[in-house]
Amino acid sequence: MLISKVGLREEVIEFINTVKEFCEREFKDTLEWDAQEYMPHDLWKKMGDIGLTGMMLDADLGGLGDDLLTSVVIHEEMSVYSPAIAMTLGAHAILAGNVINRGGNKKQKEKYIPPIASGDKVAAICITEPEIGSDAAHPRTRAIKKGDRYILKGNKIFITNGPIADIFVVYARTSDDPKRGVSAFIVEKDFGNISVEKMHKMGMRASPTGFVTFNDTEVPEENLLRAEGEGIHIMMEGLDVERIGLSGSNLGMIKGSLDIASKYAKERMQFGQPIIDYQLIQEKLAYILSQLELNRLYLYNLAEIWRKYPGSKKLRAATALVKMTSAQAAVKSAEEAIQILGGYGYTTDYRVQMYWRDAKLYDIGAGTTEMMKILLSRRIEEGFADL
Ligand SMILES: Cc1cc2nc3c(=O)[nH]c(=O)nc-3n(C[C@H](O)[C@H](O)[C@H](O)COP(=O)(O)OP(=O)(O)OC[C@H]3O[C@@H](n4cnc5c(N)ncnc54)[C@H](O)[C@@H]3O)c2cc1C
């Protein structure tokens, strides 16, 4: 008997079932999408129709409300079928959309949240630059005030949804002040002077990734989020939400690995016995199951605690911890599952190889595992305390 789902709220269970049914119906070709680096565009409308594009967005503006556990289970269930589509959806709603939802004023929210929540417009978040990755607080992209506009100039790399986005949330330097020099902007593709090149990746291949160039893009001053100098604060809060939501995807990949590998191990006969009878195979399955239970217990708990203390900096170390451990467990679980399937696991006929490539992203994206360890060790230096 597993315990990690005991006591889940009724509405969360309903969402789990809705996403499962949706994916069983709509996600039949995910291995093909992976091979072709393809995401069907009509998925946005379909995901919008059942509310998925509105994760972490205000309910009165068409979103699902700020129930982070619901976002976690959406990522989990969808990632069993396609971690790439779950990532694309997460970047749209809980990275870019949620930043506008939290940082935007009434007018900005009324303009941008409804089309993001419905999936009519696709959103992306632009933090990373060619020369600035982990050191995200020091962007080189500049936004220079000229009259009632900002002139945006710079390059952003690895931008999820970049090639298909209508709306970008962009972090740029507005002054050289070391603490308050970065600001966040809502930038529409239609503002012009924006070019995007599609990037090609080993995993998350159905999720379009782009190199985005802003070449003197004119951004109206009313599209500044909060105030000049608030960028880093907005970014850090956003990353906490992102790390919790996206970690759900790691659970989905661990669960998918367990489902595929355990079924296979029961059916595959070698030396006259199903391979599940061999202790070396049992050890791998036990590892995967234990990672699913432990990471899920921690993540679900953290998502519920977040609802009580939304935006609390005290939770930052916990978000880093779960992002790091669940990503590493997802990579290792997929690898063990490939091993259980032997040569078949190495073919593109099974999802386990896709999980392996996809899971590796979460060792890197939303802050690398090394940066998560640094963040945790700083908390140890400071002396951590119970919440
Ligand atoms: C598929 C994909 C999707 C992405 N989506 C987005 C997106 O939508 N928006 C966005 O803005 N970004 C996105 N990213 C970028 C991602 O967040 C960055 O790749 C990540 O933050 C790491 O930055 P970097 O790649 O420049 O690596 P670097 O920061 O250059 O790091 C290189 C290596 O050095 C290590 N390192 C760096 N600093 C230290 C240190 N102080 N101590 C020890 N080790 C260190 C790192 O851990 C890493 O191992 C995406 C990336 C990928 C691959």
The ligand as a Tripos MOL2 file, in Angstrom:
@<TRIPOS>MOLECULE
LIG
   53    58     1     0     0
SMALL
NO_CHARGES

@<TRIPOS>ATOM
      1 C1         15.3750   22.8190  -22.5990 C.3       1 LIG1
      2 C2         15.6580   24.0640  -21.8100 C.ar      1 LIG1
      3 C3         14.6240   24.9400  -21.5370 C.ar      1 LIG1
      4 C4         14.8860   26.1410  -20.8650 C.ar      1 LIG1
      5 N1         13.8690   27.0550  -20.7050 N.ar      1 LIG1
      6 C5         14.1750   28.2910  -20.2660 C.ar      1 LIG1
      7 C6         13.1920   29.3390  -20.2930 C.ar      1 LIG1
      8 O1         12.0410   29.1210  -20.6760 O.2       1 LIG1
      9 N2         13.5640   30.5850  -19.9000 N.ar      1 LIG1
     10 C7         14.8190   30.8580  -19.4610 C.ar      1 LIG1
     11 O2         15.0880   32.0030  -19.1310 O.2       1 LIG1
     12 N3         15.7740   29.8870  -19.3990 N.ar      1 LIG1
     13 C8         15.4770   28.6210  -19.8020 C.ar      1 LIG1
     14 N4         16.4420   27.6380  -19.7800 N.ar      1 LIG1
     15 C9         17.7720   27.9610  -19.3190 C.3       1 LIG1
     16 C10        18.1820   27.3000  -18.0100 C.3       1 LIG1
     17 O3         17.4740   27.8480  -16.9420 O.3       1 LIG1
     18 C11        19.7110   27.4690  -17.9060 C.3       1 LIG1
     19 O4         20.2800   26.5940  -18.8810 O.3       1 LIG1
     20 C12        20.2320   27.1440  -16.5220 C.3       1 LIG1
     21 O5         19.8300   28.1080  -15.5980 O.3       1 LIG1
     22 C13        21.7680   27.0500  -16.4930 C.3       1 LIG1
     23 O6         22.3690   28.1170  -17.1450 O.3       1 LIG1
     24 P1         23.5260   27.8430  -18.2500 P.3       1 LIG1
     25 O7         22.9810   26.8190  -19.1730 O.co2     1 LIG1
     26 O8         23.9660   29.1190  -18.8180 O.co2     1 LIG1
     27 O9         24.6950   27.1660  -17.4360 O.3       1 LIG1
     28 P2         25.8580   27.8960  -16.6020 P.3       1 LIG1
     29 O10        25.2730   28.8040  -15.5920 O.co2     1 LIG1
     30 O11        26.8650   28.4470  -17.5170 O.co2     1 LIG1
     31 O12        26.4940   26.6580  -15.8450 O.3       1 LIG1
     32 C14        27.3860   25.7290  -16.4420 C.3       1 LIG1
     33 C15        27.8340   24.7540  -15.3720 C.3       1 LIG1
     34 O13        28.5500   25.4610  -14.3340 O.3       1 LIG1
     35 C16        27.9260   25.2460  -13.0810 C.3       1 LIG1
     36 N5         28.0400   26.4420  -12.2700 N.ar      1 LIG1
     37 C17        27.7010   27.7170  -12.5950 C.ar      1 LIG1
     38 N6         27.9390   28.5470  -11.5830 N.ar      1 LIG1
     39 C18        28.4350   27.7940  -10.5890 C.ar      1 LIG1
     40 C19        28.8570   28.0590   -9.2370 C.ar      1 LIG1
     41 N7         28.7980   29.2880   -8.7050 N.pl3     1 LIG1
     42 N8         29.3270   27.0220   -8.4870 N.ar      1 LIG1
     43 C20        29.3740   25.7750   -9.0020 C.ar      1 LIG1
     44 N9         28.9710   25.4550  -10.2410 N.ar      1 LIG1
     45 C21        28.5060   26.4550  -11.0260 C.ar      1 LIG1
     46 C22        26.4900   24.8900  -13.4140 C.3       1 LIG1
     47 O14        25.8530   24.1860  -12.3520 O.3       1 LIG1
     48 C23        26.6680   24.0660  -14.6600 C.3       1 LIG1
     49 O15        26.9980   22.7660  -14.3140 O.3       1 LIG1
     50 C24        16.1840   26.4210  -20.4030 C.ar      1 LIG1
     51 C25        17.2190   25.4930  -20.6340 C.ar      1 LIG1
     52 C26        16.9660   24.3410  -21.3410 C.ar      1 LIG1
     53 C27        18.1050   23.4060  -21.6210 C.3       1 LIG1
@<TRIPOS>BOND
     1     1     2 1
     2     2     3 ar
     3     2    52 ar
     4     3     4 ar
     5     4     5 ar
     6     4    50 ar
     7     5     6 ar
     8     6     7 ar
     9     6    13 1
    10     7     8 2
    11     7     9 ar
    12     9    10 ar
    13    10    11 2
    14    10    12 ar
    15    12    13 ar
    16    13    14 ar
    17    14    15 1
    18    14    50 ar
    19    15    16 1
    20    16    17 1
    21    16    18 1
    22    18    19 1
    23    18    20 1
    24    20    21 1
    25    20    22 1
    26    22    23 1
    27    23    24 1
    28    24    25 2
    29    24    26 1
    30    24    27 1
    31    27    28 1
    32    28    29 2
    33    28    30 1
    34    28    31 1
    35    31    32 1
    36    32    33 1
    37    33    34 1
    38    33    48 1
    39    34    35 1
    40    35    36 1
    41    35    46 1
    42    36    37 ar
    43    36    45 ar
    44    37    38 ar
    45    38    39 ar
    46    39    40 ar
    47    39    45 ar
    48    40    41 1
    49    40    42 ar
    50    42    43 ar
    51    43    44 ar
    52    44    45 ar
    53    46    47 1
    54    46    48 1
    55    48    49 1
    56    50    51 ar
    57    51    52 ar
    58    52    53 1
@<TRIPOS>SUBSTRUCTURE
     1 LIG1         1 GROUP 0 **** ****
